[in-house]
Amino acid sequence: MRGASACDEHAAAPSSFNIGVTNYSYEAVEGERIFEVGDVLEKWSLEFEPRGYRQTYAIFDLPVGEYEWTVSIGEDSISGHIRVVPGEEDC
């Protein structure tokens, strides 16, 4: 018989983010995509063709908990919340 083990509620878990960015302008543009989640800040320079679309990715190790995130490029930004929970392998 195996003994029960408690989940480590403070363990960091890899969290991946898939961020799509669209240039609605009819001109080519450059911009810096800024992604913030918790205490993590990532900046990424992007170049867009007219009406172009870019898929960007970010992977961070975040401890279990709730976080607010923000993605900005130029004057446009979007925010939300994410909750990181322990995975089965952490239990």
N, CA, C and O atoms as a GROMACS GRO file, in nm:
protein
  364
    1MET      N    1   0.084  -0.117   0.000
    1MET     CA    2   0.000   0.000   0.000
    1MET      C    3   0.089   0.123   0.000
    1MET      O    4   0.184   0.132   0.078
    2ARG      N    5   0.058   0.217  -0.085
    2ARG     CA    6   0.137   0.340  -0.096
    2ARG      C    7   0.084   0.444   0.001
    2ARG      O    8  -0.035   0.451   0.028
    3GLY      N    9   0.176   0.525   0.052
    3GLY     CA   10   0.136   0.635   0.138
    3GLY      C   11   0.090   0.754   0.054
    3GLY      O   12   0.136   0.772  -0.059
    4ALA      N   13   0.001   0.833   0.108
    4ALA     CA   14  -0.048   0.952   0.038
    4ALA      C   15   0.057   1.062   0.044
    4ALA      O   16   0.127   1.074   0.144
    5SER      N   17   0.069   1.140  -0.061
    5SER     CA   18   0.162   1.253  -0.062
    5SER      C   19   0.084   1.380  -0.092
    5SER      O   20  -0.013   1.378  -0.169
    6ALA      N   21   0.125   1.488  -0.034
    6ALA     CA   22   0.057   1.617  -0.056
    6ALA      C   23   0.117   1.686  -0.177
    6ALA      O   24   0.236   1.671  -0.206
    7CYS      N   25   0.034   1.761  -0.248
    7CYS     CA   26   0.082   1.840  -0.361
    7CYS      C   27   0.167   1.955  -0.309
    7CYS      O   28   0.137   2.013  -0.204
    8ASP      N   29   0.271   1.988  -0.381
    8ASP     CA   30   0.352   2.105  -0.346
    8ASP      C   31   0.284   2.226  -0.410
    8ASP      O   32   0.300   2.251  -0.529
    9GLU      N   33   0.209   2.299  -0.330
    9GLU     CA   34   0.130   2.410  -0.382
    9GLU      C   35   0.213   2.532  -0.419
    9GLU      O   36   0.159   2.629  -0.471
   10HIS      N   37   0.343   2.528  -0.394
   10HIS     CA   38   0.428   2.642  -0.428
   10HIS      C   39   0.526   2.610  -0.539
   10HIS      O   40   0.610   2.693  -0.575
   11ALA      N   41   0.518   2.490  -0.595
   11ALA     CA   42   0.610   2.450  -0.701
   11ALA      C   43   0.584   2.532  -0.827
   11ALA      O   44   0.471   2.567  -0.858
   12ALA      N   45   0.692   2.564  -0.898
   12ALA     CA   46   0.678   2.635  -1.025
   12ALA      C   47   0.636   2.537  -1.134
   12ALA      O   48   0.682   2.423  -1.137
   13ALA      N   49   0.549   2.582  -1.220
   13ALA     CA   50   0.501   2.500  -1.331
   13ALA      C   51   0.525   2.573  -1.461
   13ALA      O   52   0.501   2.694  -1.469
   14PRO      N   53   0.573   2.502  -1.566
   14PRO     CA   54   0.589   2.571  -1.694
   14PRO      C   55   0.453   2.611  -1.749
   14PRO      O   56   0.361   2.530  -1.758
   15SER      N   57   0.441   2.737  -1.784
   15SER     CA   58   0.318   2.791  -1.839
   15SER      C   59   0.348   2.850  -1.976
   15SER      O   60   0.437   2.934  -1.989
   16SER      N   61   0.277   2.806  -2.078
   16SER     CA   62   0.303   2.855  -2.213
   16SER      C   63   0.189   2.944  -2.259
   16SER      O   64   0.072   2.920  -2.227
   17PHE      N   65   0.225   3.046  -2.334
   17PHE     CA   66   0.131   3.145  -2.383
   17PHE      C   67   0.148   3.157  -2.534
   17PHE      O   68   0.260   3.175  -2.583
   18ASN      N   69   0.040   3.148  -2.606
   18ASN     CA   70   0.037   3.162  -2.751
   18ASN      C   71  -0.031   3.296  -2.779
   18ASN      O   72  -0.150   3.312  -2.751
   19ILE      N   73   0.044   3.392  -2.834
   19ILE     CA   74  -0.006   3.528  -2.849
   19ILE      C   75  -0.007   3.565  -2.998
   19ILE      O   76   0.098   3.573  -3.061
   20GLY      N   77  -0.127   3.585  -3.052
   20GLY     CA   78  -0.141   3.626  -3.192
   20GLY      C   79  -0.152   3.777  -3.202
   20GLY      O   80  -0.226   3.839  -3.125
   21VAL      N   81  -0.081   3.836  -3.296
   21VAL     CA   82  -0.082   3.981  -3.315
   21VAL      C   83  -0.111   4.010  -3.462
   21VAL      O   84  -0.047   3.952  -3.550
   22THR      N   85  -0.209   4.098  -3.488
   22THR     CA   86  -0.249   4.132  -3.625
   22THR      C   87  -0.226   4.280  -3.652
   22THR      O   88  -0.260   4.365  -3.570
   23ASN      N   89  -0.169   4.310  -3.768
   23ASN     CA   90  -0.153   4.448  -3.814
   23ASN      C   91  -0.274   4.480  -3.902
   23ASN      O   92  -0.286   4.426  -4.012
   24TYR      N   93  -0.361   4.567  -3.855
   24TYR     CA   94  -0.480   4.604  -3.932
   24TYR      C   95  -0.452   4.719  -4.028
   24TYR      O   96  -0.541   4.760  -4.103
   25SER      N   97  -0.331   4.770  -4.027
   25SER     CA   98  -0.294   4.882  -4.113
   25SER      C   99  -0.267   4.831  -4.256
   25SER      O  100  -0.233   4.715  -4.276
   26TYR      N  101  -0.283   4.920  -4.352
   26TYR     CA  102  -0.250   4.887  -4.491
   26TYR      C  103  -0.104   4.920  -4.522
   26TYR      O  104  -0.064   4.920  -4.638
   27GLU      N  105  -0.025   4.949  -4.418
   27GLU     CA  106   0.117   4.980  -4.433
   27GLU      C  107   0.198   4.886  -4.345
   27GLU      O  108   0.150   4.839  -4.242
   28ALA      N  109   0.322   4.860  -4.385
   28ALA     CA  110   0.412   4.781  -4.302
   28ALA      C  111   0.444   4.860  -4.174
   28ALA      O  112   0.460   4.981  -4.179
   29VAL      N  113   0.453   4.790  -4.060
   29VAL     CA  114   0.484   4.856  -3.934
   29VAL      C  115   0.581   4.771  -3.852
   29VAL      O  116   0.594   4.651  -3.874
   30GLU      N  117   0.648   4.836  -3.758
   30GLU     CA  118   0.732   4.770  -3.661
   30GLU      C  119   0.677   4.802  -3.524
   30GLU      O  120   0.620   4.909  -3.504
   31GLY      N  121   0.694   4.713  -3.430
   31GLY     CA  122   0.648   4.738  -3.294
   31GLY      C  123   0.715   4.644  -3.198
   31GLY      O  124   0.776   4.545  -3.237
   32GLU      N  125   0.703   4.676  -3.072
   32GLU     CA  126   0.758   4.592  -2.967
   32GLU      C  127   0.642   4.533  -2.888
   32GLU      O  128   0.563   4.606  -2.829
   33ARG      N  129   0.632   4.400  -2.888
   33ARG     CA  130   0.530   4.331  -2.812
   33ARG      C  131   0.583   4.315  -2.671
   33ARG      O  132   0.690   4.257  -2.651
   34ILE      N  133   0.508   4.365  -2.573
   34ILE     CA  134   0.547   4.355  -2.433
   34ILE      C  135   0.446   4.265  -2.364
   34ILE      O  136   0.325   4.288  -2.369
   35PHE      N  137   0.496   4.161  -2.298
   35PHE     CA  138   0.410   4.066  -2.228
   35PHE      C  139   0.452   4.063  -2.082
   35PHE      O  140   0.568   4.039  -2.050
   36GLU      N  141   0.356   4.089  -1.994
   36GLU     CA  142   0.382   4.087  -1.850
   36GLU      C  143   0.286   3.987  -1.784
   36GLU      O  144   0.166   3.988  -1.811
   37VAL      N  145   0.341   3.903  -1.699
   37VAL     CA  146   0.259   3.814  -1.617
   37VAL      C  147   0.331   3.797  -1.484
   37VAL      O  148   0.447   3.757  -1.481
   38GLY      N  149   0.262   3.828  -1.376
   38GLY     CA  150   0.328   3.826  -1.245
   38GLY      C  151   0.445   3.921  -1.245
   38GLY      O  152   0.431   4.038  -1.280
   39ASP      N  153   0.562   3.871  -1.204
   39ASP     CA  154   0.683   3.953  -1.201
   39ASP      C  155   0.767   3.940  -1.328
   39ASP      O  156   0.878   3.993  -1.334
   40VAL      N  157   0.715   3.871  -1.428
   40VAL     CA  158   0.790   3.844  -1.551
   40VAL      C  159   0.753   3.947  -1.657
   40VAL      O  160   0.635   3.978  -1.676
   41LEU      N  161   0.853   4.001  -1.724
   41LEU     CA  162   0.834   4.097  -1.833
   41LEU      C  163   0.916   4.049  -1.952
   41LEU      O  164   1.036   4.025  -1.940
   42GLU      N  165   0.851   4.035  -2.068
   42GLU     CA  166   0.920   3.992  -2.190
   42GLU      C  167   0.891   4.092  -2.300
   42GLU      O  168   0.775   4.127  -2.324
   43LYS      N  169   0.996   4.137  -2.368
   43LYS     CA  170   0.981   4.229  -2.482
   43LYS      C  171   1.030   4.157  -2.607
   43LYS      O  172   1.129   4.085  -2.605
   44TRP      N  173   0.957   4.179  -2.717
   44TRP     CA  174   0.991   4.112  -2.842
   44TRP      C  175   0.961   4.209  -2.956
   44TRP      O  176   0.848   4.254  -2.972
   45SER      N  177   1.064   4.242  -3.036
   45SER     CA  178   1.045   4.331  -3.152
   45SER      C  179   0.981   4.253  -3.266
   45SER      O  180   1.020   4.140  -3.296
   46LEU      N  181   0.882   4.315  -3.331
   46LEU     CA  182   0.810   4.251  -3.440
   46LEU      C  183   0.803   4.344  -3.561
   46LEU      O  184   0.794   4.466  -3.546
   47GLU      N  185   0.807   4.286  -3.679
   47GLU     CA  186   0.785   4.360  -3.803
   47GLU      C  187   0.667   4.296  -3.874
   47GLU      O  188   0.656   4.174  -3.879
   48PHE      N  189   0.578   4.379  -3.928
   48PHE     CA  190   0.457   4.330  -3.993
   48PHE      C  191   0.446   4.382  -4.134
   48PHE      O  192   0.475   4.498  -4.162
   49GLU      N  193   0.405   4.295  -4.222
   49GLU     CA  194   0.364   4.335  -4.357
   49GLU      C  195   0.226   4.399  -4.344
   49GLU      O  196   0.159   4.380  -4.243
   50PRO      N  197   0.183   4.475  -4.445
   50PRO     CA  198   0.047   4.529  -4.439
   50PRO      C  199  -0.056   4.417  -4.417
   50PRO      O  200  -0.053   4.314  -4.484
   51ARG      N  201  -0.145   4.440  -4.322
   51ARG     CA  202  -0.251   4.345  -4.288
   51ARG      C  203  -0.195   4.209  -4.246
   51ARG      O  204  -0.260   4.106  -4.262
   52GLY      N  205  -0.073   4.209  -4.192
   52GLY     CA  206  -0.005   4.085  -4.155
   52GLY      C  207  -0.043   4.033  -4.017
   52GLY      O  208  -0.096   4.107  -3.934
   53TYR      N  209  -0.014   3.906  -3.994
   53TYR     CA  210  -0.043   3.837  -3.869
   53TYR      C  211   0.083   3.766  -3.822
   53TYR      O  212   0.153   3.704  -3.903
   54ARG      N  213   0.113   3.774  -3.693
   54ARG     CA  214   0.229   3.704  -3.636
   54ARG      C  215   0.184   3.626  -3.514
   54ARG      O  216   0.106   3.676  -3.432
   55GLN      N  217   0.233   3.506  -3.503
   55GLN     CA  218   0.207   3.422  -3.386
   55GLN      C  219   0.332   3.426  -3.299
   55GLN      O  220   0.441   3.396  -3.348
   56THR      N  221   0.320   3.462  -3.173
   56THR     CA  222   0.435   3.465  -3.082
   56THR      C  223   0.407   3.373  -2.965
   56THR      O  224   0.292   3.343  -2.934
   57TYR      N  225   0.514   3.328  -2.900
   57TYR     CA  226   0.503   3.234  -2.790
   57TYR      C  227   0.588   3.280  -2.674
   57TYR      O  228   0.690   3.346  -2.693
   58ALA      N  229   0.546   3.247  -2.555
   58ALA     CA  230   0.624   3.275  -2.435
   58ALA      C  231   0.605   3.157  -2.340
   58ALA      O  232   0.493   3.106  -2.325
   59ILE      N  233   0.712   3.115  -2.276
   59ILE     CA  234   0.706   3.007  -2.177
   59ILE      C  235   0.778   3.054  -2.052
   59ILE      O  236   0.894   3.096  -2.058
   60PHE      N  237   0.709   3.048  -1.940
   60PHE     CA  238   0.766   3.088  -1.811
   60PHE      C  239   0.736   2.980  -1.709
   60PHE      O  240   0.638   2.907  -1.720
   61ASP      N  241   0.822   2.970  -1.607
   61ASP     CA  242   0.793   2.887  -1.491
   61ASP      C  243   0.726   2.976  -1.389
   61ASP      O  244   0.790   3.065  -1.331
   62LEU      N  245   0.597   2.953  -1.366
   62LEU     CA  246   0.521   3.033  -1.270
   62LEU      C  247   0.481   2.945  -1.152
   62LEU      O  248   0.433   2.834  -1.171
   63PRO      N  249   0.501   2.994  -1.029
   63PRO     CA  250   0.453   2.919  -0.913
   63PRO      C  251   0.300   2.910  -0.915
   63PRO      O  252   0.233   2.994  -0.975
   64VAL      N  253   0.248   2.810  -0.850
   64VAL     CA  254   0.104   2.794  -0.838
   64VAL      C  255   0.046   2.922  -0.778
   64VAL      O  256   0.099   2.974  -0.679
   65GLY      N  257  -0.061   2.972  -0.836
   65GLY     CA  258  -0.124   3.094  -0.787
   65GLY      C  259  -0.204   3.161  -0.896
   65GLY      O  260  -0.219   3.108  -1.006
   66GLU      N  261  -0.256   3.280  -0.865
   66GLU     CA  262  -0.334   3.357  -0.962
   66GLU      C  263  -0.253   3.479  -1.004
   66GLU      O  264  -0.185   3.541  -0.923
   67TYR      N  265  -0.262   3.512  -1.135
   67TYR     CA  266  -0.182   3.619  -1.192
   67TYR      C  267  -0.267   3.704  -1.286
   67TYR      O  268  -0.363   3.655  -1.346
   68GLU      N  269  -0.231   3.829  -1.297
   68GLU     CA  270  -0.285   3.915  -1.400
   68GLU      C  271  -0.180   3.922  -1.510
   68GLU      O  272  -0.061   3.929  -1.482
   69TRP      N  273  -0.225   3.920  -1.635
   69TRP     CA  274  -0.132   3.932  -1.748
   69TRP      C  275  -0.176   4.048  -1.835
   69TRP      O  276  -0.293   4.084  -1.839
   70THR      N  277  -0.078   4.105  -1.906
   70THR     CA  278  -0.104   4.214  -2.001
   70THR      C  279  -0.013   4.196  -2.121
   70THR      O  280   0.106   4.169  -2.106
   71VAL      N  281  -0.069   4.211  -2.239
   71VAL     CA  282   0.008   4.212  -2.363
   71VAL      C  283  -0.015   4.348  -2.427
   71VAL      O  284  -0.129   4.392  -2.444
   72SER      N  285   0.094   4.415  -2.463
   72SER     CA  286   0.085   4.548  -2.525
   72SER      C  287   0.171   4.552  -2.650
   72SER      O  288   0.276   4.489  -2.657
   73ILE      N  289   0.124   4.629  -2.747
   73ILE     CA  290   0.205   4.663  -2.863
   73ILE      C  291   0.161   4.803  -2.904
   73ILE      O  292   0.045   4.826  -2.937
   74GLY      N  293   0.255   4.896  -2.900
   74GLY     CA  294   0.220   5.035  -2.925
   74GLY      C  295   0.124   5.084  -2.818
   74GLY      O  296   0.148   5.064  -2.699
   75GLU      N  297   0.016   5.147  -2.860
   75GLU     CA  298  -0.084   5.199  -2.767
   75GLU      C  299  -0.194   5.098  -2.736
   75GLU      O  300  -0.281   5.126  -2.654
   76ASP      N  301  -0.192   4.983  -2.800
   76ASP     CA  302  -0.296   4.881  -2.780
   76ASP      C  303  -0.251   4.780  -2.676
   76ASP      O  304  -0.136   4.737  -2.675
   77SER      N  305  -0.344   4.742  -2.588
   77SER     CA  306  -0.312   4.638  -2.490
   77SER      C  307  -0.438   4.560  -2.456
   77SER      O  308  -0.550   4.606  -2.477
   78ILE      N  309  -0.416   4.441  -2.403
   78ILE     CA  310  -0.524   4.355  -2.355
   78ILE      C  311  -0.475   4.289  -2.227
   78ILE      O  312  -0.357   4.256  -2.214
   79SER      N  313  -0.565   4.270  -2.132
   79SER     CA  314  -0.529   4.211  -2.003
   79SER      C  315  -0.626   4.100  -1.966
   79SER      O  316  -0.737   4.092  -2.020
   80GLY      N  317  -0.584   4.016  -1.876
   80GLY     CA  318  -0.670   3.908  -1.827
   80GLY      C  319  -0.609   3.846  -1.703
   80GLY      O  320  -0.512   3.898  -1.647
   81HIS      N  321  -0.667   3.735  -1.660
   81HIS     CA  322  -0.620   3.664  -1.542
   81HIS      C  323  -0.592   3.519  -1.578
   81HIS      O  324  -0.656   3.462  -1.667
   82ILE      N  325  -0.497   3.461  -1.508
   82ILE     CA  326  -0.464   3.319  -1.525
   82ILE      C  327  -0.441   3.260  -1.387
   82ILE      O  328  -0.389   3.325  -1.297
   83ARG      N  329  -0.481   3.134  -1.373
   83ARG     CA  330  -0.456   3.062  -1.248
   83ARG      C  331  -0.372   2.941  -1.281
   83ARG      O  332  -0.409   2.860  -1.367
   84VAL      N  333  -0.259   2.927  -1.214
   84VAL     CA  334  -0.170   2.812  -1.231
   84VAL      C  335  -0.199   2.715  -1.117
   84VAL      O  336  -0.192   2.753  -1.000
   85VAL      N  337  -0.232   2.591  -1.151
   85VAL     CA  338  -0.263   2.489  -1.052
   85VAL      C  339  -0.161   2.377  -1.063
   85VAL      O  340  -0.100   2.359  -1.169
   86PRO      N  341  -0.140   2.302  -0.954
   86PRO     CA  342  -0.044   2.191  -0.962
   86PRO      C  343  -0.094   2.085  -1.060
   86PRO      O  344  -0.213   2.053  -1.064
   87GLY      N  345  -0.002   2.031  -1.137
   87GLY     CA  346  -0.038   1.923  -1.229
   87GLY      C  347  -0.038   1.791  -1.155
   87GLY      O  348   0.009   1.783  -1.041
   88GLU      N  349  -0.090   1.687  -1.219
   88GLU     CA  350  -0.096   1.556  -1.156
   88GLU      C  351   0.042   1.506  -1.118
   88GLU      O  352   0.058   1.438  -1.016
   89GLU      N  353   0.143   1.539  -1.200
   89GLU     CA  354   0.278   1.492  -1.171
   89GLU      C  355   0.336   1.560  -1.046
   89GLU      O  356   0.435   1.513  -0.991
   90ASP      N  357   0.276   1.671  -1.002
   90ASP     CA  358   0.321   1.741  -0.882
   90ASP      C  359   0.259   1.682  -0.756
   90ASP      O  360   0.295   1.721  -0.645
   91CYS      N  361   0.167   1.588  -0.772
   91CYS     CA  362   0.096   1.533  -0.655
   91CYS      C  363   0.149   1.396  -0.620
   91CYS      O  364   0.101   1.334  -0.524
   0.00000   0.00000   0.00000
